[in-house]
Every structure is written in C-alpha cells, then in structure tokens.
Amino acid sequence: MSKPIKILLQTTIEPTVNDWHIGRFSMLREFLSGLRGADGERLFEVTARDRGPVGAPDPVLSTLAQSDFDQVWVFAVDVGNGLHKEDCAGLSAFHHRGGGLMVTRDHMDLGSSLCTVANIGDVHLFHTRDGSPDDPACAPDDRETSYILWPNYHSGANGDAQEITILGEMHPVLRAPEAEGGAVRYLPAHPHEGAVCAPDGNPAMRVIAGGCSKVTGNCFNIAVAIEKSAGHGPAIAQSTFHHFADYNLDPAAGCPDFVSEAPGNSLATTPGALRSTQRYISNVALWLSGRLDPAKPLTLPA
C-alpha cells in the first residue's frame, strides 16, 4: 500500500469572509480527499489553509522545502501583496527539491505576488508587468466588466462549462478514457480569465490546453505544463483559479459580494462537463506526484 500523497491547498490571502478564502475551494478539497485507489485506500491527504498575517512571511510557505508535502496548489487570489520574498523563496526551494506545484491566479494583476517563484513566475502574464497599451493583443476582452483590463478572457459565465482545445500532443493530465475522444473536453468557465504562456527556449514547458473567448472569439491559453527535470519538480500553471472554485462548480455555493456578473448553469446541464472537470483535477493531482498511470486510469466516484 502506498502512502497517501500529501497535498497543500493554499491561498495567498489572510482568512477573509468576503473574498476568495480557502473555504471557497471546499468542493475541491472534498473531492481529492475522497478519491481512492484500486486497493480502496485513500490517495490524498489534503491540508487546506489561508496564509498567515500579510505583515510577515507565512510560516508554512516560507519553509515548504522542509515540509513533508508532496505537492502544493496555490490559489493566488491577492492583489499583489500576498507572497513575501521569503514565501516565494520557500515555494521555489520546494519546487527545486522536486515538489509538484499547481499555481493559478485570475485577471489583470490578481496574484502577481508570485512573479518571483521559480519557473512559475515566468509562465504567468500580468497587466502591469507584461501588458502594453499599444499592443492590440493586450486590449480588454471581457466587455461586460469594463474596469477589468487585460488579461481578462471571457470564456463564459461563472457556473457555465467551456469546451477546451487540446494543444499539441495530448498531455497525460488531459486523458479521459470515459469521454468522447478520450480527452478532457470541458472545464468551468469564467468571465475574465488570466493569461499563461510557455516562454521560448525552455523545452520543459509547453502550453497544453486553450480556450476561446465568447465575446471576441480570441483564443487564449488555459494551462501550461512544466515537466519534471533534474532541477525542479513538475508543475501546472492555470489561467484562473475559477476552474477549481466552489462557485464555478456550483453557483449555489455563493461568492464574494464584489462579483457582479450573473452566473450560468451549463456545467451542471452539459453531459459529461462536471465529470470532465473531475477527471482533470484527479489527473493533475496524480501527475504532480508521478503516480498518473495512463494504462490504469483512476476510477472516479459515481
């Protein structure tokens, strides 16, 4: 029997009721905690937490390299001040010692405090650091919420499903044997997703999935995979944390009161869409710890 994979689900804000605190990712925590292997034993031991006081390095993030976590899922929901340099150093050291990372953010500069995390900071694009008012590619995409600037790709309403595009050779995290075509087809939508890329010159990084704006038709990247190497562990960079939030999986779970867009419900009504999301989540979690076996796909709970 293998030991459970130890996962840390971590936000970059202090516990704040009217924000995207870790409690708003409870469905993800419960899903991962409930997964079982072929032997009936649980696959994952999940810890979920918000960061400590912003005025000091976080006691967990800054010491990750000395922890027994196997992987960390970072939901960078801060406005640019969520990670101290010691926290970024802790994440980098964890990554360099072989730990797996799934790091996601949202529109504009949300989550930009992760810019100095090794590898991860290179694949996330932010308004202030990477945008240019003279570049047509940096024009706003979502027109409904006009004060939100690039990047803000409109893949659909919160609560809706978006059909994704497999880019390049299908990556293992996108395999779904129960789905048409054997691939993950859907993820939750969001009115203003952020931007990720694979910088030139690094063969360990590539874009693996993309989406399409329902407003402009512009294509955008959804996920970048960073393969494990001698110098770092595997990682996934995701365009928005809303692919994993309770509100996007089930709008009845509620959201902070600053969310102004009306929700949808096609994730629940589109056949296979929620299952597709669950397959992606389980694949990412197994792949980040080197335990995703394409020949023996995990049986998802009914």
ZAMARGU-4260 file (C-alpha; in steps of 0.2 Angstrom, whole numbers, plus 5000, padded with zeros to 4 digits):
<rodrens>
0) 5000/5000/5000 | 5007/5017/4995 | 5006/5031/5007 | 4993/5045/5003 | 5000/5059/4993
5) 5001/5075/5004 | 4993/5090/4996 | 4993/5108/5002 | 4979/5119/4996 | 4985/5136/4999
10) 4978/5154/4996 | 4988/5170/4996 | 4976/5180/5007 | 4973/5180/5026 | 4956/5172/5031
15) 4943/5185/5024 | 4925/5181/5024 | 4921/5192/5009 | 4935/5186/4997 | 4941/5170/4989
20) 4947/5162/5005 | 4951/5143/5006 | 4934/5139/5011 | 4928/5143/4994 | 4938/5128/4987
25) 4929/5116/4999 | 4922/5105/4984 | 4940/5103/4978 | 4946/5098/4995 | 4932/5085/4997
30) 4934/5078/4980 | 4953/5075/4982 | 4951/5069/5000 | 4938/5056/4994 | 4947/5048/4980
35) 4953/5030/4982 | 4965/5019/4973 | 4962/5001/4967 | 4966/4995/4984 | 4952/5005/4992
40) 4964/5016/5001 | 4963/5035/5000 | 4975/5043/4988 | 4977/5060/4995 | 4979/5068/5012
45) 4973/5086/5010 | 4978/5101/5020 | 4969/5117/5016 | 4973/5134/5023 | 4974/5153/5020
50) 4991/5162/5023 | 4995/5170/5039 | 4996/5188/5043 | 5002/5198/5027 | 5014/5208/5038
55) 5026/5194/5040 | 5032/5178/5030 | 5020/5164/5031 | 5026/5151/5042 | 5021/5137/5031
60) 5025/5144/5013 | 5042/5151/5019 | 5048/5134/5025 | 5040/5122/5012 | 5056/5114/5007
65) 5057/5107/5024 | 5039/5101/5025 | 5033/5083/5020 | 5020/5090/5007 | 5022/5081/4990
70) 5013/5095/4981 | 5006/5112/4983 | 4991/5120/4974 | 4992/5139/4976 | 4977/5150/4973
75) 4985/5167/4970 | 4969/5177/4975 | 4979/5193/4981 | 4980/5210/4973 | 4999/5209/4973
80) 5004/5208/4991 | 5000/5190/4995 | 5018/5182/4995 | 5033/5189/5004 | 5050/5186/4996
85) 5053/5173/5009 | 5037/5164/5004 | 5042/5165/4985 | 5059/5158/4990 | 5050/5144/5000
90) 5040/5139/4985 | 5055/5140/4974 | 5065/5129/4985 | 5051/5116/4987 | 5050/5116/4968
95) 5069/5114/4966 | 5069/5099/4978 | 5056/5090/4967 | 5039/5095/4974 | 5025/5097/4962
100) 5016/5114/4960 | 4999/5119/4953 | 4998/5138/4953 | 4984/5148/4947 | 4978/5166/4948
105) 4965/5177/4938 | 4963/5193/4928 | 4975/5208/4927 | 4987/5208/4942 | 4977/5197/4953
110) 4990/5185/4960 | 5005/5195/4954 | 5015/5192/4970 | 5020/5175/4963 | 5031/5183/4950
115) 5047/5178/4958 | 5043/5160/4961 | 5055/5149/4951 | 5048/5144/4933 | 5030/5148/4939
120) 5033/5167/4938 | 5039/5166/4920 | 5023/5157/4913 | 5010/5169/4921 | 5007/5185/4912
125) 5001/5201/4922 | 4994/5218/4916 | 5007/5229/4925 | 5022/5218/4921 | 5018/5211/4904
130) 5005/5222/4896 | 5007/5236/4884 | 4993/5249/4880 | 5000/5250/4862 | 4999/5231/4859
135) 4982/5226/4851 | 4984/5209/4859 | 4983/5217/4876 | 4966/5225/4873 | 4952/5221/4885
140) 4942/5205/4880 | 4928/5205/4893 | 4917/5220/4889 | 4904/5217/4902 | 4915/5222/4917
145) 4924/5236/4908 | 4935/5241/4923 | 4944/5225/4922 | 4959/5226/4909 | 4970/5214/4900
150) 4971/5199/4903 | 4953/5196/4905 | 4947/5182/4893 | 4928/5179/4893 | 4926/5160/4892
155) 4908/5161/4899 | 4898/5164/4915 | 4903/5158/4932 | 4894/5141/4933 | 4895/5138/4914
160) 4906/5125/4905 | 4918/5130/4892 | 4924/5117/4879 | 4943/5117/4879 | 4956/5114/4865
165) 4970/5101/4866 | 4986/5109/4860 | 5000/5099/4854 | 5002/5081/4858 | 4989/5076/4871
170) 4997/5079/4889 | 4993/5065/4901 | 4983/5076/4913 | 4971/5078/4898 | 4967/5060/4896
175) 4949/5055/4900 | 4946/5037/4895 | 4927/5038/4898 | 4925/5054/4887 | 4922/5055/4869
180) 4939/5056/4860 | 4947/5050/4876 | 4951/5068/4882 | 4946/5081/4894 | 4933/5092/4885
185) 4927/5104/4897 | 4932/5115/4912 | 4922/5128/4922 | 4920/5145/4913 | 4924/5162/4919
190) 4921/5180/4913 | 4938/5186/4914 | 4952/5173/4914 | 4970/5177/4916 | 4985/5173/4904
195) 4998/5160/4904 | 5012/5156/4892 | 5027/5145/4888 | 5042/5156/4886 | 5053/5152/4871
200) 5069/5142/4874 | 5063/5131/4889 | 5059/5113/4882 | 5052/5108/4899 | 5037/5120/4897
205) 5023/5119/4884 | 5005/5125/4883 | 4994/5110/4884 | 4976/5117/4883 | 4967/5133/4877
210) 4950/5141/4876 | 4941/5154/4866 | 4933/5170/4871 | 4914/5170/4869 | 4915/5189/4867
215) 4928/5192/4854 | 4932/5174/4848 | 4951/5177/4853 | 4960/5161/4858 | 4969/5160/4874
220) 4980/5148/4884 | 4972/5139/4899 | 4986/5128/4905 | 5005/5126/4904 | 5014/5110/4909
225) 5031/5111/4916 | 5039/5093/4915 | 5050/5087/4930 | 5068/5088/4927 | 5084/5086/4937
230) 5082/5104/4944 | 5064/5105/4948 | 5048/5095/4951 | 5033/5095/4939 | 5021/5110/4938
235) 5005/5116/4930 | 5001/5134/4928 | 4982/5138/4926 | 4974/5154/4919 | 4961/5156/4933
240) 4958/5149/4950 | 4939/5149/4945 | 4942/5132/4937 | 4943/5125/4954 | 4932/5136/4965
245) 4915/5131/4973 | 4906/5145/4965 | 4911/5139/4947 | 4907/5121/4951 | 4890/5125/4959
250) 4884/5144/4959 | 4873/5139/4974 | 4889/5139/4985 | 4889/5158/4984 | 4903/5170/4980
255) 4910/5187/4987 | 4898/5201/4985 | 4910/5211/4974 | 4906/5198/4960 | 4894/5207/4949
260) 4891/5195/4934 | 4876/5184/4933 | 4880/5166/4935 | 4876/5152/4922 | 4872/5133/4925
265) 4879/5124/4910 | 4892/5115/4919 | 4878/5105/4928 | 4867/5103/4912 | 4880/5099/4899
270) 4883/5080/4899 | 4900/5075/4905 | 4906/5093/4909 | 4907/5090/4928 | 4915/5073/4925
275) 4927/5081/4913 | 4932/5093/4927 | 4934/5080/4940 | 4945/5069/4928 | 4956/5084/4925
280) 4958/5088/4944 | 4962/5070/4948 | 4974/5068/4933 | 4984/5084/4939 | 4985/5078/4957
285) 4992/5061/4952 | 5003/5068/4938 | 5011/5081/4950 | 5017/5066/4961 | 5022/5054/4947
290) 5008/5042/4950 | 4997/5045/4935 | 4997/5029/4925 | 4989/5030/4908 | 4987/5011/4907
295) 4977/5011/4923 | 4966/5026/4924 | 4958/5030/4941 | 4940/5025/4943 | 4931/5041/4948
300) 4917/5040/4961 | 4899/5040/4955
</rodrens>
